Structures are given as structure tokens and as C-alpha cells.
């Protein structure tokens, strides 16, 4: 050690202990700031879902109550894993034929992770928690990626993270599409890919982690995994095409700082090894689940939703979402429904992103993010371009991919969801650059970006009261009329138009089976996917009684059909809740068919007749 080094240490050592503002405090401050940022995002998620909290069992998301009933059923079904009675094909819904769990938006991962909460407080509470948690967790994951991995200023990272978590598309999907908002593993997957590009020493270890994360994401939300893989693949291609050699001495140092320091060719070995390992690990973990989904019992061919219907309107990109504070109901006609405002980014944000890209055009990551976003926007337009709610004859880029595997099942408008993190990176990078590299734009750029984002601030999700599950189920009276895993027939039977009776089984932890229901199964033409199953004669009879609020004329054929349907369903009893629309007509109809019912707690119950003949 030289005398100069000794002198430097002697001069600096007393400073470390002379003031409480020295290095020890500086090491703790990042954690404090990170914690504060994460708590802010959690608070935002809680405020967004505040309408559910007064009574989760008695409140619902008014814009999509049917999907909420489906989500709560799947969350409750996952608790059966804790008693060793969980499978990827189950007869607990659509009894007796059952459903293919992975063939539906089944929330397997979320249900298993949050099963203790569901067992303790019920599926409605878990649903309310997850609605806000997913958004906050998404924002937190991207905030940490931007601040830690990308090395951005924390304010810039918070802007990017908040946009990732609470962009209009994510907020709209929060209307009971938990499988689409459960994207909080995506930042970790992106980190793995970035680290693989940066070095090859730990490629195998990072590849194993990436493969495990991909497998986990499939159980959280399969569609999110597909969109992530597509966006990452496009980004890598565009980045490789736009990356330039790092400037040498005397050249543009700012451009050099935006590079990784390695050429795209130098990144290939680490990426190749890591992605190969990841594919192997994910394939090993997912081989059986994917076989069950696509070849197992109750699997269905093709997609059930029409891509042309779920396509983005060209005008929607510059519009403000009706779910934002600055939005209006007039823009709602530009989307297929309130859960699909995926492209409502608003003109101010698009202008700011374009300006930021032109300003930072030397940065290949920024250029790649913008270019890939444009590609995803183009795909979201669907097979035929729609302008102002009018479908044109012009084909969209999606038409070229519509017949490819996986793409044929995709909803085109949701491609825009994959652009949210890309736009967030551009916005966050612009704020970071202004705060750390430019004196003249230090204030102007952040203010302009925040001003563009303010109109997108979401309003609390609309909620409305609903009837809680009958006490007959919540207090366990049903056990006197049906064995565990027996079949209880709700009256009228649940279907895609009104699946609320599925919540009755959810209130018991899906301890009994339910006929029909809201699900996707192989009941279309030639085994193609369809929503629900064709109803049995007794289901149609009860539906007519409820709709007409009158007792239908009953025949001997109706009574024979009832006995056959009871045998087919293996039904133990029929249950009609008090106060249900058409309740008097339904009660009189079942009294005529099965004899007088019993009033227990807050329902009427009719025991099914054991002497029913075998089903044809």
C-alpha cells in the first residue's frame, strides 16, 4: 500500500463515523425507497377494489359478474388439493361428464397459492384480494426490474412500474379476468433473458430458473405466457437488427451508455444455452399437463371466441378508457366489452412515447420496444380492420397468422397487453435520462410524461350488491340431503348466461357436483370448443318456468324425462333459493313433478327419486 493510499484512507475513515448521513445510512435508503414505492402500488390496488371490501360475499364486479362466479368456483375447487382430491379433469362441474380444467381459464396456480386464504375466509374474499394483488404485484415486479436490473432512477422506475400495473388494459382485465392480470412472474422471466444475454457463466442455472418460471406462469395464466414469449421473441429480433457497435474513444459516450457493451453475436451463446435449458425444463414439467389439456378427457378443438369480434378498433388507441377518471362512456362502443379495453392508451401517451423514441433513437432497446409495440398494435386489429365501430374490407396482419396453432385461439385485442411493459420501458427510460443526463430537460420531460399519464388514472372498479350464497350451503344444511361429492341440482340450472348458482358449490369448497355451468367444453360441431353443454329436457323445462314466471303444462313425457335426467346427473336433490326470480312458478313446477318440497334455512329442497330408470 502506498503512502498516498494510506493518506486517502485516513482522511475518509473519520468521515464515515462523523455524521449519521454517511455510507451506512446510504445503504439502507434504497430499501426504504423501494418499500415505499411498493406500498404505494399496493395502496393503489386496494383503492381500485374498494367497492368489494365492505362485503366480498355480497358484492360483485358489476361489469362482469358471470366471470366472477366462474373465478370463485375455480378458486374454491383448488382447495380440494388440500384434501388430496384435485385433478386436471373433474366431474364437479358439468356433472357427470365433467370439464377439462386447463381447457378453461381455471386459475390453478392462483387457487393453489391462495387456498389457505380461501379455506379461512371463502372464495369471494380471495377473489377480492387477487383482483388488487395482481395489479400491485405486476407494478412491483416491473418497478424492481427497472430500478435494479436496468439501473433506472427510482422515480422513473415507479412511473414505469405503475404503468405496467395499472394501464387501462390491465385495469379492464381486472373485471374478473384474473388469469390475464396474474402476470407478476413476467418481470422475473425478462430478468432471466436479460441475464442470459449479459453473460454465459450461469446460463444453465438461469435457464433452469426460466423454465421453472415459464411452467409456473402456464398455471397462473397460459395466455400471458404466450404473449410474453411472442413479445420477447420480437424484441430480441428487432434489438439484434438495430444494435450498433459500441462507440470507441472520442465518439458519442451517451450512445455507448445505452449499449450492453456486447454485440448481438456475443450474446448468442448465453442465450442459446439458457433458452435451450429453459425449453427442456419447461417441456419436462408441462408435458403431462399439456397432454391432458389438448388430448385428455373433455379436451376441445379450436377456439370458442370469434377473433373478428375481439378485435381492436383503430380509434380506440387514441381514446381514454371508460374505466379511467378522465374517460367517458362514449368510448365503450370501441371495444367488445368492459373487460377488453386493452388498446385504450390515449393520444397523449402515444405522442409522448413517439417523442421519447425520437429523442433516444440511438438506444436500441428503446427503438426495439417502440417497433415491437407497433407490431403488437397491428396484430390487435384482428382479421379485418375496424375504424370507428365500422368493419372495413381491409385485412389486418393477424389474418396472415389466424390459421397457425395457438394464434387461432388468441383474442387479437389482447396482443396490445404485451405492449404495456414495452411502452412503460420507453416512458421510464425517458424520465431516467432527463433526471440523470440533461439539465435543461430535467423537469420538462418528467412533467410531460406524468401529464400524459394522468388522464389514464383508473377509477375504482364498478361494483354492485348481489345475493350471497344461501345459508343452506354456508351453514352445512346441504349435507342432510346429499353425500360429499354427490350432485345437487340448482334451480334453474346454471349456464353461461346466468352461472350465479355455481357460487353455491364454491361456498362449500366445491364439496358437491353441479350439472351444466359456465365452462368451455367439446360440445361444438365435431368436438370443437363451445361454451357450456346442451341442456337436458328438465333444464329446459325449468328455464321456461323461470322466464315465463308460470307453471308450464306438464305431461307424462316431462315426468319420464325428469327421471332420466335425475339418473343421468346422479342427482341427490334439487334446490331453489328463496326470493329468486320466478321462484313461485319454479316451486309449483317441482312440487308437481317431485312432490312437496322441504323448506330448510333459506331454500326449498326436493329429494330426487331413487327409482329413476337408467339414462339412455
NORNOR-V756035 format. One record per backbone hydrogen bond with DSSP energy under -1.0 kcal/mol. NH is the residue of the N-H (numbers start at 1). CO is the residue of the C=O. E is the energy in kcal/mol with one decimal. If there is no record, write none. Layout:
NH_CO_E, NH_CO_E
//
This chain:
6_2_-2.0, 7_3_-2.4, 8_4_-2.2, 9_5_-2.2, 10_6_-2.4, 11_7_-2.1, 12_8_-2.0, 13_9_-2.5, 16_12_-1.4, 22_19_-1.3, 26_22_-1.6, 27_23_-1.9, 29_25_-1.8, 32_28_-1.7, 33_29_-2.7, 34_30_-2.7, 35_31_-2.6, 36_32_-2.5, 37_33_-2.3, 38_34_-2.5, 39_35_-2.6, 40_36_-1.9, 41_37_-1.7, 42_38_-2.2, 43_39_-2.6, 44_40_-2.0, 45_41_-2.0, 46_42_-2.2, 47_43_-2.5, 48_44_-2.0, 49_45_-1.2, 50_47_-1.2, 52_49_-2.0, 60_464_-2.2, 62_462_-1.1, 64_61_-1.3, 68_64_-1.3, 69_65_-1.9, 70_66_-1.8, 71_67_-2.8, 72_68_-2.6, 73_69_-1.8, 74_70_-2.2, 75_71_-2.6, 76_72_-2.1, 77_73_-2.5, 78_74_-1.9, 79_76_-1.0, 80_77_-1.8, 81_78_-1.6, 82_79_-1.5, 83_80_-1.6, 84_81_-1.4, 85_80_-2.5, 90_99_-2.0, 94_516_-1.4, 95_514_-1.9, 98_94_-2.6, 99_90_-2.5, 101_88_-2.6, 104_101_-1.6, 106_104_-2.3, 109_219_-2.5, 111_107_-3.0, 112_108_-2.4, 113_109_-2.4, 114_110_-2.4, 118_114_-2.1, 119_115_-3.1, 120_116_-1.8, 121_117_-3.0, 122_118_-1.9, 126_122_-1.7, 127_123_-2.7, 128_124_-2.1, 129_125_-2.6, 130_126_-2.7, 131_127_-2.1, 132_128_-1.3, 133_129_-2.9, 134_130_-2.4, 136_132_-2.2, 137_133_-3.3, 138_134_-2.4, 139_135_-2.3, 140_136_-2.4, 141_137_-2.6, 142_138_-2.1, 143_139_-2.3, 144_140_-2.4, 145_141_-1.9, 146_142_-2.8, 147_143_-2.6, 148_144_-2.7, 150_145_-2.3, 152_146_-2.5, 157_153_-2.6, 158_154_-2.4, 159_155_-2.1, 160_156_-2.3, 161_157_-3.1, 162_158_-2.7, 163_159_-1.8, 164_160_-2.2, 165_161_-2.2, 166_162_-2.7, 167_163_-1.1, 171_167_-2.3, 172_168_-2.5, 173_169_-1.8, 175_172_-1.5, 176_174_-2.8, 177_173_-1.7, 180_177_-1.6, 181_177_-1.3, 182_178_-1.4, 183_181_-2.3, 186_183_-1.2, 189_185_-1.9, 190_186_-2.6, 191_187_-2.3, 192_188_-1.9, 193_189_-2.0, 194_190_-2.7, 195_191_-2.6, 196_192_-2.1, 197_193_-1.8, 198_194_-1.5, 199_195_-1.7, 203_200_-1.2, 206_202_-2.7, 207_203_-2.3, 208_204_-2.4, 209_205_-2.0, 210_206_-2.6, 211_207_-2.5, 212_208_-2.3, 213_209_-2.5, 214_210_-2.5, 215_211_-2.1, 216_212_-2.3, 217_213_-2.6, 218_214_-1.7, 219_215_-1.1, 220_216_-1.2, 221_217_-3.6, 225_221_-1.5, 226_222_-1.9, 227_223_-2.4, 228_224_-2.4, 229_225_-2.4, 230_226_-2.3, 231_227_-2.5, 232_228_-2.7, 233_229_-2.3, 234_230_-2.3, 235_231_-2.5, 236_232_-2.4, 237_233_-1.8, 238_234_-2.5, 239_235_-3.0, 240_236_-2.2, 241_237_-1.6, 242_238_-1.7, 243_239_-2.2, 251_248_-2.0, 256_252_-1.5, 257_253_-1.9, 259_256_-1.5, 267_263_-1.1, 271_267_-2.2, 272_268_-3.6, 273_269_-2.5, 274_270_-2.5, 275_271_-3.0, 276_272_-1.9, 277_273_-2.4, 278_274_-2.6, 279_275_-2.6, 280_276_-2.0, 281_277_-2.7, 282_278_-2.9, 283_279_-2.5, 284_280_-2.1, 285_281_-2.3, 286_282_-2.2, 287_283_-1.2, 290_286_-2.7, 291_287_-1.8, 292_288_-2.5, 293_289_-2.4, 294_290_-2.3, 295_291_-2.8, 296_292_-1.1, 299_296_-1.7, 301_527_-1.5, 310_306_-1.7, 312_380_-3.0, 314_386_-3.2, 316_313_-1.6, 319_316_-1.2, 324_321_-2.0, 325_457_-3.2, 326_455_-1.1, 327_324_-1.5, 331_328_-1.1, 332_329_-1.5, 334_331_-2.0, 335_332_-1.6, 340_337_-2.0, 342_340_-1.6, 345_343_-1.9, 346_317_-1.3, 347_318_-1.6, 350_346_-1.8, 351_347_-2.5, 352_348_-2.3, 353_349_-2.7, 354_350_-2.2, 355_351_-2.6, 356_352_-2.8, 357_353_-2.2, 358_354_-2.2, 359_355_-2.2, 360_356_-2.1, 363_360_-2.1, 367_363_-2.1, 368_364_-2.8, 369_365_-2.2, 370_366_-2.1, 371_367_-2.7, 372_368_-2.6, 373_369_-2.0, 374_370_-2.0, 375_371_-2.0, 376_372_-2.6, 377_373_-2.6, 378_374_-2.3, 379_375_-2.2, 380_376_-1.9, 381_378_-1.0, 382_379_-1.7, 385_394_-2.7, 387_390_-2.8, 390_387_-1.1, 392_385_-2.8, 396_383_-1.6, 399_396_-1.7, 400_397_-1.6, 401_398_-1.5, 402_398_-1.2, 404_401_-2.1, 407_405_-2.2, 408_404_-2.1, 409_406_-1.2, 413_310_-2.5, 414_411_-2.0, 415_412_-2.2, 416_413_-1.1, 417_414_-1.3, 419_416_-1.0, 420_417_-1.2, 423_419_-2.7, 424_420_-2.4, 425_421_-2.1, 426_422_-1.7, 427_423_-2.4, 428_424_-3.0, 429_425_-2.8, 430_426_-2.0, 431_427_-2.1, 432_428_-2.6, 433_429_-2.6, 434_430_-2.3, 435_431_-2.3, 436_432_-1.9, 437_433_-2.3, 445_441_-1.6, 447_443_-1.9, 448_444_-2.4, 449_445_-2.4, 450_446_-2.7, 451_447_-2.5, 452_448_-1.7, 453_449_-1.5, 454_450_-2.0, 456_453_-1.7, 457_454_-1.9, 459_323_-2.6, 461_48_-2.7, 464_60_-2.1, 466_58_-2.0, 473_470_-1.6, 474_470_-1.9, 475_471_-2.5, 478_472_-1.6, 479_476_-1.4, 480_477_-1.8, 481_478_-2.0, 482_478_-1.2, 485_511_-3.5, 486_483_-2.4, 488_513_-2.2, 489_573_-2.8, 491_575_-2.1, 502_499_-2.5, 503_500_-1.9, 504_501_-1.3, 506_502_-1.7, 507_503_-1.8, 508_505_-1.6, 509_506_-1.5, 510_505_-2.8, 513_486_-3.6, 514_92_-2.0, 517_494_-2.0, 521_530_-2.6, 523_521_-1.4, 524_528_-2.8, 527_524_-1.3, 528_525_-1.4, 529_301_-2.8, 530_521_-2.2, 532_519_-2.7, 540_536_-2.1, 541_537_-2.3, 542_538_-2.5, 543_539_-2.0, 544_540_-2.2, 545_541_-1.9, 546_542_-2.1, 547_543_-2.6, 548_544_-2.6, 550_545_-1.0, 559_555_-1.6, 560_556_-2.4, 561_557_-2.6, 562_558_-2.2, 563_559_-2.0, 564_560_-2.2, 565_561_-2.6, 566_562_-2.7, 567_563_-1.9, 568_564_-2.6, 569_565_-2.9, 570_566_-1.1, 571_566_-2.0, 572_487_-3.2, 574_606_-2.6, 575_489_-2.4, 576_604_-2.6, 578_602_-2.4, 580_577_-1.2, 583_580_-2.0, 586_582_-2.4, 587_583_-2.7, 588_584_-2.4, 589_585_-2.1, 590_586_-2.3, 591_587_-2.4, 592_588_-1.9, 593_589_-1.4, 594_590_-3.4, 595_591_-1.6, 598_605_-3.0, 600_603_-2.2, 603_600_-1.8, 604_576_-3.0, 605_598_-2.9, 606_574_-2.3, 608_572_-2.3
//
